[in-house]
Amino acid sequence: MSIENQIQVVLIDDDPHLRQALCQTLDLAGLKVLPLGEATGLTARLSRDWPGVVVSDIRMPGMDGLELLAELHGQDPDLPVLLITGHGDVPLAVQAMRAGAYDFLEKPFASDALLDSVRRALALRRLVLDNRSLRLALSDRQQLSTRLVGHSPQMLRLREQIGALAATKADVLILGETGAGKEVVARALHDLSSRRSGPFVAINAGALAESVVESELFGHEPGAFTGAQKRRIGKFEFANGGTLFLDEIESMSLDVQVKLLRLLQERVVERLGGNQLIPLDIRIIAATKEDLRQAADQGRFRADLYYRLNVAPLRIPPLRERGEDALMLFQHFADEASSRHGLPLHELQPGQRALLLRHSWPGNVRELQNAAERFALGLELALDNTQDSPVASVLTSTPGGLSEQVEQFEKSLIAAELTRPHSSMRSLAEALGMPRKTLHDKLRKHGLNFADSASHSADDE
């Protein structure tokens, strides 16, 4: 178990009288001290970012001060270690200084000398940990920018929220449409948290059969139900010490929701067929594509569970709201695919970029990633789930001269608008921002027909 952060000085000396005197000196100076009679086992009790210093005698039975110094610096080379030496041990202390000791004090020494050395060491320790935190924060921001690509205000805000929430212990509710990247956000929250060394367990509640969902989540004991021949550790228990990501939480039955609420409130799990309450150190990240408040009003989701989960909500903006992020993501995924398949990189042409921006991306990032993969492979792209999409035809067309590209782009824009419902030529012209006379000429020029529109009225043709 790690030493509590309020402990500032660990004092180790096998002489109980000297240990008591030094401890009193440090106490009177307002420093929190942990006195120990031996060094064995200390390293395991100190976390790497413990904000204190160690003061140790060199000559002690069992592990001596030099062995302790080597072990502590094996875990954290920046931890200040002050060594106390007896008369005649100065050459040994010089050796320790070369090995990385912060300072040494030769017995007998004045109390002020000890306090001065300890205070300087604590100031250095604070500076080291502050710099370490800044480097980690910078690394985290760079990692987030790589995982969550985009410069839109929505994505900048989302990355800020993730960075702020990752450092807390709060459970999180992620809101987002299908394909928006809910699991990517959940993994980022885990990887940027203090739980990063623990397990990340992802489970899709919507993909679990009703008959096995409780066993999967909470585990079971032998004989709990027909076919339960041996103990099963559930996902919550398996994620102990880490993070559990529960996607499509809206699909859970009301009975399971009751058990989840208890787990969230009490941080214990009870296996099916068992009587033992198992304590959990776990963070829950839930995700949904539905409005849980509305589901609660309709009786499909427990209101108390909704309010328990909604303490720290994160909304992932759909791709259609992120502007030119779609272009960055498309090129990013296309470049990744090209590298993976050993193919040359392709740059988007102006007409292709404009059409990608016009697409509504109902499948969000997942749809865009698939389209980028096809683009990298040189295959026909099929946006809007159609193989003959006018958008796809431009994306796969061979770039020609400027005038040819402009003509093709103009045709594709009109053709794309024809795939949307319009009640009249007037409606189509307004959507394209041109007079009806000009629109008639463009349709004739490009061999297009208003009758190809998704819906139209013959009265206004």
C-alpha positions in Angstrom: 0.0 0.0 0.0 1.4 3.4 -0.9 2.3 6.0 1.7 -0.3 8.7 2.0 0.5 11.9 0.1 0.5 14.0 3.3 3.7 12.3 4.5 6.5 14.6 3.5 9.5 12.8 5.0 10.3 9.1 5.5 12.9 8.9 8.3 14.8 5.6 8.6 17.3 4.8 11.4 17.7 1.7 13.5 18.7 3.7 16.5 15.4 4.4 18.3 16.8 7.3 20.4 18.2 9.2 17.4 15.1 8.4 15.3 12.9 9.9 18.0 15.0 13.0 18.3 15.2 13.6 14.5 11.5 12.9 14.2 10.8 15.5 16.9 12.9 18.1 15.1 11.0 17.6 11.8 7.6 17.6 13.6 8.4 20.9 15.3 9.2 22.4 11.9 5.7 21.5 10.7 6.8 18.5 8.5 4.7 15.3 8.4 7.1 12.4 9.2 6.9 8.6 9.0 9.6 7.1 11.2 10.8 3.6 10.4 13.4 1.3 12.0 14.4 -0.5 8.8 14.4 0.1 5.1 13.1 -3.3 3.9 9.9 -3.0 1.9 9.8 0.8 1.7 10.1 1.0 -2.1 6.9 -1.0 -2.5 5.0 1.5 -0.3 6.1 4.5 -2.3 4.3 5.5 -5.5 6.5 6.9 -8.3 5.0 10.4 -7.9 5.1 10.4 -4.1 5.8 14.1 -3.3 8.3 13.6 -0.4 11.9 12.8 0.5 13.7 10.0 2.2 16.2 10.5 5.1 18.1 7.3 5.9 21.1 6.1 7.9 23.7 4.3 5.8 24.7 1.6 8.3 21.7 -0.5 9.3 21.0 -4.2 9.6 19.2 -5.8 6.7 19.0 -3.4 3.8 21.5 -0.5 4.3 21.2 3.0 3.0 23.2 2.4 -0.2 21.0 -0.6 -1.1 17.9 1.5 -0.4 19.2 4.3 -2.5 19.8 2.0 -5.5 16.3 0.4 -5.1 14.5 3.7 -4.7 16.2 5.2 -7.8 15.4 2.1 -9.7 11.7 3.1 -9.3 12.2 6.9 -9.5 15.7 8.3 -10.2 14.4 11.8 -9.3 13.4 10.9 -5.7 15.6 12.9 -3.2 17.4 10.6 -0.7 19.4 12.1 2.1 21.9 9.9 3.8 23.2 10.1 7.4 26.7 8.9 8.0 28.8 8.1 11.1 32.2 9.5 11.8 34.7 7.9 9.4 32.0 7.1 6.8 32.6 10.2 4.7 34.3 8.3 1.8 31.2 6.0 1.7 28.9 9.1 1.7 30.9 10.6 -1.3 30.4 7.3 -3.1 26.7 7.6 -2.4 26.6 11.1 -3.7 28.1 9.9 -6.9 25.4 7.2 -7.0 22.7 9.9 -6.9 22.1 10.7 -3.2 20.8 14.3 -2.8 22.8 15.1 0.3 24.6 13.5 3.3 24.9 14.6 6.9 27.8 13.5 9.1 27.0 12.7 12.7 26.7 14.7 14.9 24.9 17.4 12.9 22.9 20.4 13.9 19.1 20.4 13.6 19.2 23.4 11.3 21.4 21.5 8.9 18.9 18.7 8.7 15.9 21.1 8.2 17.7 23.1 5.6 18.6 20.0 3.5 15.1 18.5 3.8 13.4 21.8 2.8 15.7 22.2 -0.2 15.0 18.6 -1.2 11.2 19.1 -0.9 11.4 22.2 -3.0 13.3 20.3 -5.7 10.8 17.4 -5.5 7.9 19.8 -6.1 9.7 21.3 -9.1 10.4 17.8 -10.6 6.8 16.7 -10.1 5.4 19.9 -11.6 7.6 19.5 -14.7 6.6 15.8 -14.9 2.9 16.8 -14.8 3.4 19.4 -17.5 5.2 16.9 -19.8 2.4 14.4 -19.2 -0.3 17.0 -19.9 1.5 17.9 -23.2 1.8 14.3 -24.1 -1.9 13.7 -23.3 -2.9 16.6 -25.5 -0.8 15.3 -28.4 -2.3 11.8 -27.9 -5.8 13.2 -27.9 -5.1 15.2 -31.1 -4.0 12.0 -32.7 -7.0 10.0 -31.6 -9.6 12.6 -32.0 -8.7 14.3 -35.2 -10.2 17.7 -35.9 -9.9 21.5 -35.4 -13.6 22.4 -35.2 -14.7 24.2 -32.0 -16.7 21.1 -31.1 -13.7 18.8 -31.1 -11.5 21.3 -29.3 -14.1 21.5 -26.6 -14.5 17.7 -26.5 -10.7 17.2 -26.1 -10.7 19.8 -23.3 -13.5 18.0 -21.5 -11.8 14.6 -21.8 -8.6 16.0 -20.5 -10.4 17.5 -17.5 -12.5 14.4 -16.7 -9.7 11.9 -17.2 -7.9 13.1 -14.1 -11.0 12.6 -11.9 -12.7 9.5 -10.5 -16.1 10.5 -11.9 -18.2 8.0 -13.9 -18.9 9.4 -17.3 -21.9 9.2 -19.7 -21.0 9.5 -23.4 -23.7 10.7 -25.7 -23.3 10.1 -29.4 -24.8 8.8 -32.6 -23.9 5.4 -34.1 -20.3 5.5 -35.5 -19.4 8.8 -33.8 -16.5 7.3 -31.9 -17.9 6.6 -28.4 -15.4 3.8 -27.7 -12.5 5.9 -28.9 -13.5 8.6 -26.3 -13.9 6.0 -23.6 -10.4 4.5 -24.3 -9.0 8.0 -24.2 -10.5 8.7 -20.8 -9.0 5.5 -19.5 -5.6 5.9 -21.0 -5.2 9.5 -19.8 -6.3 8.6 -16.2 -4.4 7.2 -13.2 -6.1 3.8 -14.1 -4.2 3.5 -17.3 -2.2 0.5 -16.0 -5.4 -1.3 -15.1 -7.7 -3.2 -17.4 -10.0 -1.5 -19.9 -13.1 -3.8 -20.4 -15.5 -2.9 -23.2 -18.9 -4.6 -23.5 -21.9 -3.8 -25.7 -25.0 -4.4 -23.7 -27.1 -4.4 -26.9 -25.2 -7.4 -28.3 -25.8 -9.6 -25.2 -28.7 -12.0 -25.1 -31.2 -11.3 -22.3 -30.5 -14.8 -20.9 -26.8 -14.2 -20.3 -26.5 -10.4 -19.7 -26.5 -10.7 -15.9 -24.0 -13.6 -15.9 -21.7 -11.6 -18.3 -21.8 -8.5 -16.2 -21.9 -9.7 -12.6 -20.6 -13.3 -12.9 -22.1 -16.4 -11.3 -21.3 -19.2 -8.8 -21.6 -22.9 -9.6 -25.2 -24.0 -9.6 -26.6 -20.5 -9.9 -28.7 -21.7 -12.8 -29.0 -24.7 -15.2 -25.6 -25.1 -17.0 -23.6 -23.0 -14.5 -21.0 -25.7 -13.6 -18.2 -23.5 -12.5 -17.6 -20.0 -11.2 -17.5 -17.2 -13.7 -16.0 -13.8 -13.1 -18.2 -11.1 -14.5 -17.0 -8.1 -16.5 -17.4 -5.7 -13.6 -15.2 -7.8 -11.4 -12.7 -8.4 -14.2 -12.4 -4.7 -14.7 -11.4 -4.1 -11.0 -8.7 -1.6 -10.7 -9.5 -0.2 -14.2 -12.3 1.0 -16.4 -15.5 -0.7 -17.7 -17.0 0.7 -20.8 -20.7 -0.2 -21.2 -22.0 0.7 -24.6 -25.7 0.9 -25.6 -26.8 1.1 -22.0 -30.3 2.0 -23.1 -30.8 -1.6 -24.2 -30.4 -3.0 -20.6 -33.5 -4.4 -19.0 -35.0 -2.6 -16.0 -34.0 -5.5 -13.7 -30.4 -5.2 -14.8 -30.6 -1.4 -14.4 -31.5 -1.9 -10.7 -28.3 -4.0 -10.1 -26.2 -1.5 -12.0 -27.6 1.4 -9.9 -26.6 -0.5 -6.7 -23.1 -1.2 -8.1 -22.6 2.5 -8.9 -23.8 3.6 -5.5 -22.1 1.0 -3.3 -19.1 -0.1 -5.5 -19.7 -3.8 -4.7 -20.8 -6.7 -6.9 -22.5 -9.9 -6.0 -22.2 -12.9 -8.3 -25.4 -14.7 -9.3 -26.0 -17.5 -6.8 -23.5 -16.0 -4.3 -23.8 -14.2 -1.0 -20.4 -12.5 -0.9 -20.2 -8.8 -1.6 -17.0 -8.1 -3.6 -15.7 -4.5 -3.3 -14.8 -2.9 -6.5 -12.3 -0.1 -7.4 -13.7 0.6 -10.8 -14.7 3.5 -13.1 -17.8 3.1 -15.2 -18.1 4.8 -18.6 -21.5 4.3 -20.1 -22.6 5.3 -23.6 -25.8 5.7 -25.4 -27.2 6.9 -28.8 -30.6 7.6 -27.3 -32.1 10.4 -25.2 -32.1 8.7 -21.8 -34.2 11.4 -20.2 -36.9 10.8 -22.8 -36.5 7.0 -22.3 -36.9 7.6 -18.5 -40.1 9.6 -19.1 -41.5 6.8 -21.2 -40.7 4.2 -18.5 -38.0 2.4 -20.6 -35.1 3.6 -18.5 -34.9 4.1 -14.7 -34.9 7.8 -13.8 -32.7 7.3 -10.8 -30.1 5.5 -12.9 -30.2 8.3 -15.5 -29.6 11.0 -12.9 -26.8 8.9 -11.3 -25.1 8.5 -14.7 -25.7 12.0 -15.9 -23.2 13.7 -13.5 -20.5 14.0 -16.1 -22.0 13.8 -19.6 -19.8 14.0 -22.7 -21.5 14.7 -26.0 -19.7 13.6 -29.2 -20.7 15.9 -32.1 -21.9 14.1 -35.2 -19.6 14.5 -38.2 -22.1 16.7 -40.1 -21.6 19.4 -37.4 -17.8 19.4 -37.6 -17.3 21.2 -40.9 -13.9 20.6 -42.4 -13.0 18.0 -39.8 -14.5 15.6 -42.4 -11.7 16.4 -44.8 -9.0 16.0 -42.2 -10.4 12.7 -41.1 -10.9 11.4 -44.6 -7.3 12.2 -45.6 -6.0 10.8 -42.3 -7.8 7.5 -42.8 -6.9 7.3 -46.5 -3.2 7.9 -45.7 -3.4 5.2 -43.0 -5.0 2.7 -45.4 -2.5 3.6 -48.2 0.4 2.9 -45.8 -1.1 -0.3 -44.6 -1.7 -1.7 -48.1 1.6 -0.4 -49.5 -0.1 1.9 -52.0 0.8 5.4 -53.1 -0.9 8.3 -51.2 -3.7 10.2 -53.0 -4.6 13.8 -52.4 -8.2 14.9 -52.6 -9.1 17.1 -55.5 -11.1 20.4 -55.0 -14.3 18.9 -56.3 -13.9 15.8 -54.1 -13.3 18.0 -51.1 -16.5 20.0 -51.7 -18.6 16.9 -52.1 -17.3 15.4 -48.9 -18.2 18.6 -47.1 -21.8 18.4 -48.6 -22.3 14.8 -47.5 -24.4 14.4 -44.3 -22.5 11.3 -43.1 -25.3 9.4 -41.4 -22.9 6.7 -40.3 -20.5 9.4 -38.9 -16.8 8.6 -38.6 -17.3 4.9 -39.2 -18.9 5.6 -42.6 -16.2 8.1 -43.4 -13.4 5.6 -42.5 -14.9 3.0 -44.8 -15.2 5.5 -47.6 -11.5 6.6 -47.1 -10.4 3.0 -47.2 -12.1 2.5 -50.6 -10.6 5.7 -51.9 -7.1 4.5 -50.9 -7.7 1.2 -52.6 -8.9 2.9 -55.8 -12.3 1.2 -55.5 -15.6 2.8 -56.3 -16.9 4.8 -53.4 -20.5 4.5 -52.5 -21.7 7.3 -50.2 -25.4 7.5 -49.3 -25.3 3.7 -49.5 -25.6 3.6 -53.3 -23.2 2.2 -55.8 -24.1 4.9 -58.3 -24.0 7.9 -56.0 -23.1 11.1 -57.9 -20.7 11.9 -55.1 -18.9 8.6 -55.6 -18.6 9.2 -59.3 -16.7 12.4 -58.8 -14.6 10.9 -56.0 -13.4 8.1 -58.3 -13.1 10.2 -61.5 -9.8 10.9 -63.1 -8.8 14.5 -62.6 -8.6 16.4 -65.9 -8.0 20.1 -66.7 -9.5 22.9 -64.6 -12.5 23.5 -66.9 -13.2 19.8 -67.0 -13.1 19.5 -63.2 -15.3 22.5 -62.8 -17.9 21.0 -65.3 -17.8 17.7 -63.6 -18.1 19.3 -60.1 -21.1 21.4 -61.3 -22.8 18.3 -62.7 -22.2 16.3 -59.5 -23.6 19.1 -57.3 -26.8 19.2 -59.3 -27.1 15.4 -59.5 -26.5 15.2 -55.8 -29.3 17.7 -55.1 -31.6 15.7 -57.4 -31.2 12.7 -55.1 -32.9 14.8 -52.4 -36.7 15.3 -52.2 -38.0 18.4 -54.0 -41.6 19.2 -54.7 -40.9 21.5 -57.6 -38.3 23.0 -59.9 -38.6 26.2 -57.8 -37.6 24.2 -54.7 -34.6 22.6 -56.5 -33.5 26.0 -57.9 -33.6 27.6 -54.5 -31.6 24.8 -53.0 -28.9 25.3 -55.6 -29.1 29.1 -55.4 -29.8 29.7 -59.1 -32.7 31.0 -61.2 -35.0 28.4 -62.7 -34.1 29.4 -66.3 -30.4 28.8 -65.5 -31.2 25.5 -63.8 -33.1 24.4 -67.0 -30.1 25.2 -69.1 -27.7 23.4 -66.7 -29.9 20.3 -66.6 -30.0 20.2 -70.4 -26.3 20.8 -70.7 -25.4 17.9 -68.3 -28.0 15.5 -69.6 -29.9 15.5 -66.3 -33.7 15.5 -65.8 -35.8 16.8 -62.9 -37.8 13.6 -63.2 -34.8 11.9 -61.6 -35.4 13.9 -58.4 -36.4 11.8 -55.4 -39.9 13.4 -55.5 -41.3 16.2 -57.7 -44.5 17.8 -58.8 -45.3 17.8 -62.6 -47.2 21.1 -62.1 -44.0 23.1 -61.8 -41.7 21.4 -64.3 
